[in-house]
């Protein structure tokens, strides 16, 4: 509560700065907090000393490398931080900045800039990159003739607009007169080795210039995200996940529901892992043994055949079960499998990009092999597949409530297609193949762009249909535990009241106690005309507008393809109708809310 109270006191920090500080401090142990305290004190003292010296400030600025990241799931942030550590290892001054926190007025002063970004949806920037992206493509963008830059893109070749945001940034910086020091690289899901190699090459290119232009008194300051002490809060992360125990796997949809949604409880005891409402849990999983068995039968490969995967030697069965992606299809597999089996029809399909994307849309790897059976070696099969990536789930609990536990709300991916039943990789693992008491590998992925307001008095509007309710359960637990006085309004939707009202008793209890000020539900199939959360928003448009005028923060979580877009349009309509704005003004208003971190989305 101390940091929250700073806003109400005579603090030189803005509410947004307090929120950022609160987010950082909550992730640090006492040793790290002490280091940061000393760093800030030394930094302030150094600034005072430099102010009295005659050395030109520009000399110091010339010696620094700014690394901006645009990230939806955390991968771009990790690559940016790794790049900063490589640069710092060479004695260079490098800083990593979230694009959402970057002051666009600083861009004209930059001389060395790296952009690391993912792409979201249909070629759109990730949430935290929207502001910078819009600025660069606006009339306000400055000429950047003195800027040297490089761009690294992360994406998924399964999507049509692969790495489009990185391409946008690269093209626009060049149009503004900046000079690329290394060709842009666009990386697929299994990006780590190539990202490391590109980063090494970039640092080698920049090292002579940065070293030569550095002021003699310049100091190397480690990026706060780096592991600067041996007393880190937790040793576990994406590269070294924690072996957690599954406590609870409870179905929370009804017997006749068309959906299978599970409430999952996992123990983090002994891990030192901490999280905040808005964060995600990364889950590694094992593939279905029956799926592995059928794949080996179709390709006539013996399960104990040895293969090499990266630097590991293991059997093909072990590789397929524990380390390779089998439930998400992608173009590279089709191309490599077609070449290995010498299949002309599949090769022709792979050459037609649009037809290939349509073909793999609902097919898993096993479907492709069923459609185009062929013989290949175990090593060829392994080489055609990509490394399995952990799945990220929005955390549905607050540690203030559950302590050394973490809760998830998981929709089981289950469907029939092409005459066969299909099950999701991670959701099937959690729901059907992992027994309570068994172990699973997890890590926390922090998301500082989806946070409760620092001021507990601030009202919040939460829109979370289906499993999108997960982070808002965490929000409500946190606000309950902290005694927050701000009003809370939740919009929730699903097909049927009797079958699909997730966490119904909890929400009704919060409503009865007054923690939930308003609860509006949309059960789309319970009446002749379908009703969705966007319809409920429009129905209460006047009140939504008034809450926003009163300073409310607005949150959306759930499906990105349809729901988020429909809700966005409903909000634009509300701002136009009740705010008396044009369509362009309404869009600008929502953009301003985004920049102020009053409009945040966690969509997938």
N, C-alpha and C positions, 0 to 999 in steps of 0.2 A: 504493500500500500504506500510505501515511502515514495517511490517514483511517481505513482499516480497522483499523489498530493502535490508534487512539484508544480503541476500545471496551475493549480489554484493559488500558489504562492508567488512571491516575487522572483521567479526563475527567469534567467536569460534564454532558456530553451523553449522552443515551440512545442506544441503538443505532439507533432510528428517526430521531433527529435527525441522527446521523452520516450515515445513508443519504441523508437529504434534502440535507444539506450537500454530500455527495459528488456527488449528482446535479446540483446547481447548479454547483459548481466545475468539473465536467468539461465543462460547456457554455460556459465563459467563456475568453476569451483573456487574456493577461497584463495588458492594459490594463484590461479589465473586472474582473479579480481585484483589481487595485490599487484600483479605484474602490470595490468592495465592502468591501475592507479598511478604506479610509478612512471609508466610511459607517458601518461597525460601530463603529470607534473613536470617531467623532464622536457616534454615537447613545449609546454607553455614557457618554461624558463629559457629554452633555446630560442623560441620566437622572440622573446624580449631581448636576448643578446644580439640576435641577428638584426633586429630593428635599429640597434645602435652602431652597426658596422657599415662600412662603405661598400662592401662587395655587392654588386648588382643582383637583385632578386632573380633576374632572368637567367643567370648562370645556374642557379639552383633548379629552376623549372626545367631547363634543358636536359638535366640529368635524370629525369623521371620517366617511367613508362606507366601509362594508364591502361588498365585492362577492364573493359566493360563486359558484363555478362547479361544476356537475356535468357531466362530459364523458366520453363514450365514445371519440370520435374526435378531439377537440381543438377542434372548432368553438366550443363554449361557452366554452372557455378564451380563444380568440382574441377573441370578442365581449366577454368580461369585461375583458380587457386593453385593448381599444380604448376601452371605456367609462371605464376608469380614466384613460387618457391624456386623454380629453376633459375629465374632471373636473379633472385636474391642470392642464390648459391654462387653466382658469378660476381657478387659484390655490387649489383645494380639496385637502384631504388625503383621499386615497382609497387603499385597499389591496385587493389581489386575493388571495383565499385559496381554495385547493383544498378542496372540502368534506371530503375525506378527512383533511385536516390541521387542520380547524377544531375548536376545543374547544367542545363544546356548552354547557359551563358559562358561556361568554362571551355566549351568546345573550340572556340576560336583561338584560345591560348595554348591548346595542346600541340605538342610537336611529335610525340610518339604515342600511338594509340593502337590497341588491339581490341577487336570485337569478337566475342565468343557467343554465339546465339543458336538457339533451337528454332524450329518453325512449328506453328500450331495450327490445327484445323486445316482450312483450305488455303494454305500459304500465308497465313496471318502471323504477325509477330506474337510472341508469348506476352502474357499480361504485363509483365514488368518492363517490356521493351516498347510498348505502344507509344508512350510519351516521346521518347527519343526518336522513334521511327517517324512519327507524325511531324516532329520538329524539323528533321532533316529534309522531309519532302514538302515543307512549307516555304513560303516566301521569306520567312525569317532566318532560314539557314544561311550561315555566313560562308564566304569564300574561304577555302582551306588550303591555299597554295603552299603553306609552310608545314603542312601535316604529313607525316609518314605513318602508314597504317598497314594492318594485316587483319584478315577476317577468317575465322574458323566457324563452319556451320555444322550443326548436328541435326540429324533427321532420320527418316525411315523410308527406304526406297519403296515400301509398300504403298506410300501415298503419292498422289499425282504431283503435288507441289513440293517435291523433295528439296529441302534446304533453301526455300525461296526467300526467307527473311535474310539469311546470310548473303544471298545474291543481291537482294535489294540494297543492303547496307554497302556492299562492295561497289556496286554500280553508282550509287548516289555519292559516296565519298569521292570516287574518281571524277564524277561530273562537277563536283564542287572544287576540284583542283588538287585534291590530295594525291600523294604518290604511294602506290602499293610497294612494300619492300619484300613481299613474298606472296606468290599466287594463292588465292583463296583455296581452301580445301573443304570439300563437302563430305561429311562422314556419316556412314550408316550406323545402325544400332550398336554393332560391335566395334566401337570406335577407339578404344583405349590405346592400343599400340600405335596407330597412325597419329593420334593426337599427340602422344609423347614425342614421336619422331618429328612432327611438324614444329612442335614447341622448341625442341632442341635446335632445329635449324634456324628458327626465328631468333632465338636468343644469341646464337652464334653470329648472325648477321648484324644484330643491333648492338652487341657488346662493344665493338670498337668505337662506335659513335657515342654511345651513352657514357662510356668510360672517359672518352676524350673531352666531352662537354661537361662532365660533372665538376662541380665546384670542389676545391680542396677540402672544404669543411663539411661536404655533404655526408650524411649518415645513412647507413642502411637500416631501415626500420622494418621489422618483420610484419607481414600482414597479420592482423589479429586472428584470422581464421586458421593460421598455421599452428602446428603443434610445437609451441615454444617452450613447453615445460614437460617434465616427466610426471607431473601431477594432474594430467588431463582428467576431466570428469569421467570419461569412459574411453576405453581402448577400442571400442567396437564401432565399426562404420560399414559402409558399403563393401569395401575391400576385405574387411575382417568382421563379418557379421557375428552376432551373439546367438548361441544355441539356447533358445528360449523354450519354455514348456507351455504346451497348450492346456489351458485350464478348462475352458468351456466352449462347446460347439452347439448352439441352440437355434433351431429353426424358429423364426419369428413371423413367418407368414402362415396363413391358415392351410388346412388340408386341401381345400379346393382352389387355392390360389394358383394363378398361372405363373407365379414367380416363386423361386426358392431363395429366400434371403436368410442368412445366418448371422446371429450375434456371436462373435468370437471374442474370447477373453484369453489373454496370453500373459504369462508371468515374466517380468523383467528382473526378478530378484537376483542380486549379485552382479548385475551388468553395469551399474552406474549410469545407464542410459536415462536421459531426461528428455521431455518433450513439452511443447506448449499446444494449447488448442489451435488448430489450423495446420499443424504438422502432419506428415504422412509416415506410415510404417512401410518399409521395404520388406518384402517377403520372398525368400528363395524357396523353390519347391522341387519335388521329384516328379518326373513324368509317370504316367500310368503304365505299370508293367505290362498290361495287356496290349497297350498301344505299341510299346517297344517290341513285344513278341511278334505282333502282326507285321510290323515294318521289317523285321529281320526275316520272317518267313517269305514275304513278298520279294525280297531282294536276294534270297537264298544265301544269307550270311550267317555263319555260326556265331552264337552269342559270345563265345569266349575268344573270338579273334582279336589279337592285340592291335591297337591303333595308337597313334601319337596325336595329342591335342595340346597345342602350345608346347610347353616343356614337359607335359605329363605323359607317362606311358600307362595305359589302362586297357581294359577290354572294351569292345564296341558296345556291349550291353551297359557297362558302367557309364560310358560317355553319353549314350542316348538317354539313360535314366536320369543322370545327375547334372549334366553340363550343357546339353544342346537343346535348341528350341524345336519343339515338335507340334505345337498347337497354333502358332501364328505363321502364316505363309508369307512369302516375300519373293520378289522377282529373281533375286540372285540364286535362290535354290533351284527354281525352275530352269534357269540358264545352265547352271552347273550340272544338275541331274540329267538334263537333256543331252549335254555334251558327253557325260560319262556313260550313258546308256546308248548313245548314238541314235537317238529317237528323232527322226526328221519332223514328225508332226508336232512334237513338243517344242522343237527348235523353232519351227515356224510360228507357233503361238508366242514364244518368248520374244520374237522379233517385233510383234505388234503390241506396243506398250499399252494402249487403251484396252485391247482385248485381254491382255495378260492381267491387268488390274481387275477387270470384271471377273475373270476366271478365278483368281485367288481370293476374291473378296470374302466368301464364306467357306472356303476350303482350308482344311488343315493339311499338314505335310502328308499325312496318311492318305488323304483323298487324292492328291496328285499322283502318288505312287500306285494307288488302286486304279486310277484312270490310265496311267501310262506305265505298266509294269515293265521292269527291265533288270538286267543283271549288271552289277558293278561291284568293285571291291569294297571292303569295309572302310578302308582309308578314304576312298573316293566319296562314300556316303558321308563320312564325318566331315570331310573337307567341303562338301556341298552345303552343310548345315551351319548355322551361326550359333554363337554362344548364347545360352539362355540368359535373359535379363530378368532381374527381380521385378515383381509387380508392386506398385505403390498403392496403398489404401489410405484414404483419409482417416485419421484417428478419431474415434468416437467417444473419447473419454478425456477427463482432466486429471492430471496427477494429484491435484488438490483433493480430488474425490477418491481416486482408486489407488494412489500411491505407487507401489512397484508393480503395477499392472498396465496393460494397454488393451483397449477394446476396439474392435473393428465391426463394420456392418458390411457384409459381403454378399453380393448377389451372385448366385451360382450360374455360370454360363452353361446352359444345357439346351440343346436343340437337335432335331432330327433333320438330316439333309442327305440327299443322294443315296437314300435307302439305308442310312446308318445313323445311330445315335452319336452325338458329339458332346464332349464335356470340356470346359475350360481347364487350362493347365493349373494355375494357382488356386482358382476357386474350387475346382474339383479336388485338388489336393487337400485344401482346408476342410471342405465339407464332407468328403467321402473316404479319403485315404489316410488321414492323420487321426490317430486315436487320441482321446483325451489322456494327458500324461506324457505323450510323446514329444519329441524335440523338433523344432524348426528353426531355421536360420533367419534372423531379422536384423534390421538396423533402422535408425530414425533419420528421416529426411526432413530437415527444417524448412519451413516455408514462411519467411518473414513478410511475404506479400499477401498473407491471409491471416490477419491478426485482429483480435478484439481491440477496441479503442483503449488507449492508455488511461483515459479518464473514465472511471466507473460510473459517472453520472450521464455519460453519453448514451442516447437511445440507439438501438440496433434493429434493423429489419433483415430477417434471414429467409431466403427462398431456397428450399431444399427438398424437391420431390424425390421419391424413391430412396435409394441409398445416399442421395445427396443430403439427407438429414444427418449423416454421420458427424461432420465437424460441428454442427449446431447443437447436437447433444453434448459435445465437449464444451462448447461456448456456454451453454446453460449451466452445466455442472460448475464451470469456473466462476461464473457470475454469482451463482448460489453460494459457493464456498467463500468468495471474497466479499459477500454482502453488498454487491454493486446495486446502486439505487437507480441506474438507468433503465428505461423501459425496454422491453423485449417483445418483438412481434415476429411470429413464425408462420410462414406459408409452407404447407406440406401437401403433396398430392401422390396418388397411386390409383390403381384401378378400382378397388372395392373396399368399402369401410370395414366390412366384417372379416375380410381375408388379408388386407394389406396395410392396416394402420400400424406402422412400425412404431414401437415404443409408446403405444397408446396410453398405458397406465401412467408412465412417467410424465408424459406431456400433460395429461389431464390433472395430475397432481401438481405440476408446476403452475398450471393455469389456476387451480383452486387456491394455491398458496399465494398467488400474485406475482411469482417470479416471471411467468409468462403474462405479459399484459394483454396480448391478443394472440389467438391461434385461429388461423383460417385454413381450412382443408378443402381439397378438390379431389373427389373420388370420381374419376372420369366415366366409369362404366355403370354407375349406380342410377342413372337416369337416361332417358332417350337421347338427349343432347349431351355430348361429351363436354365435361368441364375440366379445365386445367388450371394450374397455378397462375398463368398469365391472365386468365379470365377473372380470377379472384382479385388479382392486382388491379385490373381495370374497374372492377366492381367497387373497390375501396380506394379509387384513385385520388379522391380529395384528401383522404386521411394520409395516404402515402406521401403526397406532396407536402402536407403540413408537417409530417415527421421529418422530411428532408429539410424543410425550412427551419426546423428546430434543431438541426445539426446531426440528424441520425446518420449512422454508417449503414451501408447497404451491402449485403453479401448474397452471392449466388453459388450454389454447389450442385453438380449433377451432370447430366448429359449435355455435351457440347454441340452435337450435331443439330438438334431441334430445340430442346427446351431452352437452352441459354439464349439462342437467337430469338425465340418467341418472347421470352421474358424481356430481353433487351428492347424489342419493338414495343412491348406494352409500356415499359418505362418511358420510352421516347414519346409515346402517345400521351401519357399522363403529364409529362413535363410540358408538352405543347398545350394540352387542354387546360390544365390548372395553373400553369406558370405563364400562360399567354405568350409562348415563344414560337418562333418558326421552327421548321424541321432542322435547319442548320443550327439555330440557337440551342435547340434541345440537345443535339449531338454534342455541341460545345459544352453545354452544362454537364452532361454525363462525363465528358472527358476531363473537365475540371474536378469533378468528384473523384475520378480515378487518380489524378495527379495528387490530390489531397489525401489519398488513401481512404476515402469515404465510400468508394465503390470498388469492391474486390470480388474476384471470381476464382473458384477452384473447380474447373470443369474438365471433362475427360471424354 
